[in-house]
Amino acid sequence: MPVSTRHMFDIDLQHGVLPVSQAASSLAAMIRRSAQQQRPVVITQKGKPTAVLLSVELFAVLRALVDDARPPAAAPPEG
């Protein structure tokens, strides 16, 4: 994975982990920060990580990685 892409998956543990109550009250700011920093934000409930907020661009990178990792679909049997 290129270094620039790897940075996109790093989580800022000091500012990139928020409880759901704080996330709910500052969603717009979290979306802007995630997009600007190109880093996901972890959302916790009762102290446990439960969700991740990420930019559409980062989501597209993840989807492409998953699609590239899938084996090709088997051809239907002939006959």
C-alpha positions as CSV (number, residue, x, y, z in Angstrom):
1,M,0.0,0.0,0.0
2,P,1.5,3.4,-0.9
3,V,2.5,5.6,1.9
4,S,-0.1,8.3,1.0
5,T,-2.9,5.7,1.1
6,R,-1.6,4.2,4.4
7,H,-1.8,7.7,6.0
8,M,-5.5,7.7,5.1
9,F,-6.1,4.7,7.4
10,D,-4.3,6.2,10.4
11,I,-6.5,7.2,13.3
12,D,-5.6,10.1,15.5
13,L,-6.2,8.5,18.9
14,Q,-6.1,11.9,20.6
15,H,-8.7,13.7,18.5
16,G,-10.1,11.0,16.2
17,V,-12.0,9.0,18.8
18,L,-15.3,10.4,20.1
19,P,-18.2,9.2,22.3
20,V,-21.5,8.9,20.4
21,S,-23.0,11.8,22.5
22,Q,-20.3,14.2,21.3
23,A,-20.5,12.8,17.7
24,A,-24.2,13.5,17.6
25,S,-23.8,17.1,18.7
26,S,-20.9,17.9,16.3
27,L,-21.6,15.7,13.2
28,A,-21.0,18.4,10.7
29,A,-17.6,19.4,12.2
30,M,-16.6,15.7,12.4
31,I,-17.4,15.2,8.7
32,R,-15.4,18.3,7.7
33,R,-12.4,17.2,9.9
34,S,-12.4,13.7,8.5
35,A,-12.5,14.9,4.9
36,Q,-9.8,17.6,5.5
37,Q,-7.4,15.3,7.3
38,Q,-8.3,12.2,5.2
39,R,-8.5,10.1,8.4
40,P,-11.4,8.1,9.8
41,V,-13.0,9.1,13.1
42,V,-13.9,6.3,15.6
43,I,-17.2,6.7,17.4
44,T,-17.6,4.9,20.8
45,Q,-20.6,3.8,22.9
46,K,-20.0,3.1,26.5
47,G,-16.3,3.3,26.0
48,K,-16.2,0.7,23.2
49,P,-15.5,1.5,19.5
50,T,-18.8,0.9,17.6
51,A,-18.6,2.9,14.3
52,V,-16.3,4.7,12.0
53,L,-16.9,7.9,10.1
54,L,-14.9,8.4,7.0
55,S,-14.9,10.5,3.9
56,V,-16.5,9.3,0.7
57,E,-13.0,9.3,-0.9
58,L,-11.6,7.0,1.7
59,F,-14.7,4.8,1.4
60,A,-14.1,4.5,-2.3
61,V,-10.4,3.5,-1.7
62,L,-11.6,0.7,0.7
63,R,-14.2,-0.5,-1.8
64,A,-11.6,-0.7,-4.5
65,L,-9.2,-2.6,-2.3
66,V,-12.0,-5.1,-1.4
67,D,-13.0,-5.5,-5.1
68,D,-9.4,-6.1,-6.1
69,A,-9.0,-8.7,-3.4
70,R,-12.0,-10.7,-4.4
71,P,-11.4,-13.8,-6.5
72,P,-12.9,-13.6,-10.0
73,A,-16.4,-15.0,-10.2
74,A,-16.6,-18.5,-11.6
75,A,-18.0,-18.9,-15.0
76,P,-21.4,-20.6,-15.2
77,P,-21.3,-24.2,-16.2
78,E,-21.8,-24.8,-19.9
79,G,-24.5,-27.0,-21.2
